[in-house]
Amino acid sequence: MTSTCTSERPPSVRHDRIRDALRYGGAPLFIDSPTNQVFPIVADKDLAQLGSAFEYGFWEKRDDGHTTIRLATSWATIDEDVTTLLDALSHWMAEPARS
């Protein structure tokens, strides 16, 4: 049987990279998920721009200006995709944490 995997690294490695970069950048996380999912709290003003370049799942509305979103990695997620995402998110990662 031939594998169709596009990466030799499991999704959890890319999940860890996203989670760790968000934490290091000061972005608030809704929960610390041990799965391939990351749940950052994002300013609503950034959602449209984020959605124009990446797919994410709505998780919950936090307050009048923030939403928790769900980012997920898979075997098809490549390191370059993670780098592109983190570059796009870097402008809001330094915002103060809100819970």
C-alpha positions in Angstrom: 0.0 0.0 0.0 1.3 3.4 -0.9 0.9 6.3 1.5 -0.5 9.6 0.2 0.9 11.5 3.2 2.4 14.8 2.1 4.6 15.2 5.2 6.6 12.8 7.3 5.9 14.7 10.4 2.6 14.0 12.3 0.0 16.8 12.6 0.8 17.1 16.3 4.2 18.5 15.5 2.7 21.3 13.4 0.0 21.9 16.0 2.7 22.3 18.6 4.5 24.8 16.4 1.3 26.9 16.0 0.4 26.7 19.7 3.9 27.5 20.9 4.3 30.5 18.5 0.9 31.9 19.7 1.9 31.5 23.3 5.3 33.1 22.7 3.7 35.9 20.9 1.3 36.6 23.8 -1.9 35.5 22.0 -4.5 34.2 24.4 -5.6 30.6 24.0 -9.1 29.4 25.0 -7.9 26.0 26.0 -4.6 24.0 25.7 -5.7 21.2 23.5 -3.6 18.0 23.3 -5.0 17.3 19.9 -4.3 18.7 16.4 -6.5 21.7 17.2 -5.5 25.1 18.5 -8.1 27.6 19.9 -6.8 31.2 19.8 -8.9 34.2 20.9 -8.8 36.6 18.0 -9.9 40.2 17.7 -13.0 40.4 15.6 -11.4 43.1 13.4 -8.9 40.5 12.2 -11.4 37.7 11.3 -12.2 38.9 7.8 -8.6 39.2 6.8 -7.7 35.9 8.4 -10.7 34.2 6.6 -9.7 35.6 3.3 -6.4 33.7 3.4 -7.1 30.7 5.7 -9.9 28.4 6.7 -10.8 28.3 10.4 -13.7 27.2 12.4 -15.8 29.5 14.6 -15.8 28.2 18.2 -17.5 30.9 20.3 -18.0 34.6 20.7 -15.9 35.8 23.7 -17.0 39.4 24.1 -18.0 42.4 22.0 -14.6 42.4 20.3 -13.2 38.9 20.4 -13.9 35.4 19.0 -12.4 32.0 19.8 -11.6 30.2 16.5 -10.5 26.7 15.9 -7.3 26.0 13.8 -6.6 22.4 12.9 -3.7 20.6 11.3 -3.7 17.3 9.5 -1.3 15.0 7.7 -1.8 17.3 4.6 -0.6 20.4 6.5 3.0 21.2 5.4 5.5 23.3 7.4 5.3 26.1 4.8 1.5 26.4 5.5 2.3 26.8 9.2 4.9 29.4 8.5 2.5 31.3 6.2 -0.2 31.2 8.9 2.1 32.4 11.7 3.3 35.3 9.5 -0.3 36.4 8.9 -1.1 36.1 12.6 2.0 37.9 13.9 0.4 41.3 13.7 -2.2 40.5 16.4 -0.2 38.1 18.5 1.3 40.9 20.6 -2.1 42.2 21.7 -2.8 41.9 25.4 -4.4 38.6 26.5 -8.2 38.7 27.1 -10.2 36.1 28.8 
